[in-house]
Amino acid sequence: MILLEKLNQKLQSNLKPINHESLNKTFVGYSNLYQQSIFVKQFAKKQGCYTEEAVTRQMNDRVITTFSIDNRYTLVLKDVEPRDIPSTIDQNLAFEMGQVLGKFHMQIKPFSKIKVVQNQFDDYMSEINTFQDSFYKSQLNKVAEKFMMHKNEIQKDLKNNSHFVLHGDVGIRNYKYIGGKLTLIDFEKARLGPVYQDFIKFFYQDFSLNPDLIDSFLKGYSTKNLDYQLLSLTKQYLIFTTAIGIFNYTEKIEDLAFKKVGEQMLASMED
């Protein structure tokens, strides 16, 4: 029996897969067992499922149940028919997006077993050495040497400012309208860290470093949370580690556009 058949049997449902590039699987449909439309998300890792459930419970009442099937961890949520936001973002929308993220950082509190990056340097250096692409491995190692000279200073700044629960994957695709209200979805990558880390990929990838959009976003963010400043050196280091994460992802899933974002980040470090 294939996975979808097992899910439909267990949930007494008519689930249909949602196609998107991800290591996870998602489905939507009506469940006779729960007498409502449901959204089902399956995770390859237990931590991702646990984290998404923990954050969702703080955000709303969507969680129905969790279970494991075929060595995949399954989260069942009430389907709320989220709508995409416009693909072209103006300054007003950027301001509102900043408010939503600022509210998220203030609302979500640390929970048991939340992911914490313990060794900001050693773990990332080890990750670089796992890459198959020798060009990026060489370039990343060169930049890493520069940051190693300021290791203690950066680690101290990170330690003093890593007390917020980050979303972990802020981007246009994870902002949705639900019931006419702008909100965030997809919390499996939530972890403790400095809030600036939630800005980086979003500013590079979705804002294309547009200064007007970034300024509007930060003004909106500041209406909810003023505690987001870091040393310039620490910000640069976080951009570097974000690039490492992107290259790690694109070695597993081909995504040339996303890879170019990582290349842009790496180029800015070299400059």
KAVENRA-V609189 format. One record per residue. RES is the residue in one small letter. OMEGA is omega in whole degrees, -180 to 180 (* if undefined). Layout:
RES,OMEGA ; RES,OMEGA
This chain:
m,-179 ; i,-175 ; l,-177 ; l,178 ; e,179 ; k,179 ; l,-179 ; n,178 ; q,-178 ; k,-175 ; l,-177 ; q,-169 ; s,176 ; n,-174 ; l,174 ; k,-179 ; p,172 ; i,-176 ; n,174 ; h,-178 ; e,-179 ; s,174 ; l,179 ; n,175 ; k,-180 ; t,-177 ; f,176 ; v,179 ; g,-179 ; y,178 ; s,175 ; n,179 ; l,-178 ; y,176 ; q,178 ; q,175 ; s,-176 ; i,173 ; f,-176 ; v,179 ; k,180 ; q,-175 ; f,176 ; a,-177 ; k,-179 ; k,-178 ; q,180 ; g,179 ; c,-179 ; y,-178 ; t,-180 ; e,179 ; e,-177 ; a,-180 ; v,-179 ; t,180 ; r,176 ; q,-176 ; m,-171 ; n,-178 ; d,-174 ; r,-173 ; v,176 ; i,-180 ; t,172 ; t,176 ; f,178 ; s,178 ; i,-178 ; d,178 ; n,174 ; r,-175 ; y,-168 ; t,176 ; l,180 ; v,-179 ; l,169 ; k,177 ; d,-178 ; v,177 ; e,180 ; p,178 ; r,179 ; d,172 ; i,178 ; p,-180 ; s,176 ; t,-175 ; i,174 ; d,-175 ; q,179 ; n,179 ; l,178 ; a,178 ; f,-179 ; e,178 ; m,176 ; g,178 ; q,-178 ; v,180 ; l,178 ; g,177 ; k,179 ; f,-178 ; h,-180 ; m,-175 ; q,-173 ; i,-178 ; k,178 ; p,-178 ; f,-179 ; s,176 ; k,177 ; i,-179 ; k,176 ; v,177 ; v,-173 ; q,-176 ; n,-175 ; q,-179 ; f,-173 ; d,-178 ; d,-179 ; y,178 ; m,178 ; s,-179 ; e,179 ; i,-175 ; n,176 ; t,-175 ; f,178 ; q,-177 ; d,-175 ; s,-180 ; f,-179 ; y,179 ; k,-179 ; s,-179 ; q,-180 ; l,179 ; n,178 ; k,179 ; v,-179 ; a,-180 ; e,-180 ; k,-180 ; f,-179 ; m,180 ; m,-179 ; h,-173 ; k,-176 ; n,-180 ; e,-179 ; i,-179 ; q,179 ; k,179 ; d,179 ; l,-179 ; k,-178 ; n,-174 ; n,-178 ; s,-176 ; h,177 ; f,172 ; v,179 ; l,172 ; h,175 ; g,-179 ; d,-179 ; v,179 ; g,-179 ; i,-175 ; r,-180 ; n,166 ; y,-180 ; k,169 ; y,176 ; i,-176 ; g,179 ; g,-176 ; k,179 ; l,-179 ; t,176 ; l,174 ; i,171 ; d,-171 ; f,-173 ; e,-178 ; k,180 ; a,-179 ; r,176 ; l,178 ; g,177 ; p,-172 ; v,180 ; y,-179 ; q,178 ; d,-179 ; f,-162 ; i,-177 ; k,180 ; f,-179 ; f,-179 ; y,-172 ; q,-173 ; d,178 ; f,-177 ; s,-180 ; l,177 ; n,-174 ; p,180 ; d,179 ; l,179 ; i,179 ; d,179 ; s,179 ; f,-178 ; l,175 ; k,177 ; g,180 ; y,-176 ; s,177 ; t,-180 ; k,-176 ; n,179 ; l,-173 ; d,-179 ; y,-177 ; q,176 ; l,172 ; l,179 ; s,179 ; l,179 ; t,177 ; k,179 ; q,179 ; y,180 ; l,174 ; i,178 ; f,-179 ; t,176 ; t,177 ; a,177 ; i,179 ; g,179 ; i,179 ; f,177 ; n,-180 ; y,-174 ; t,171 ; e,180 ; k,-179 ; i,-178 ; e,179 ; d,-173 ; l,-180 ; a,180 ; f,179 ; k,179 ; k,175 ; v,177 ; g,178 ; e,179 ; q,178 ; m,180 ; l,179 ; a,-180 ; s,176 ; m,-179 ; e,178 ; d,*
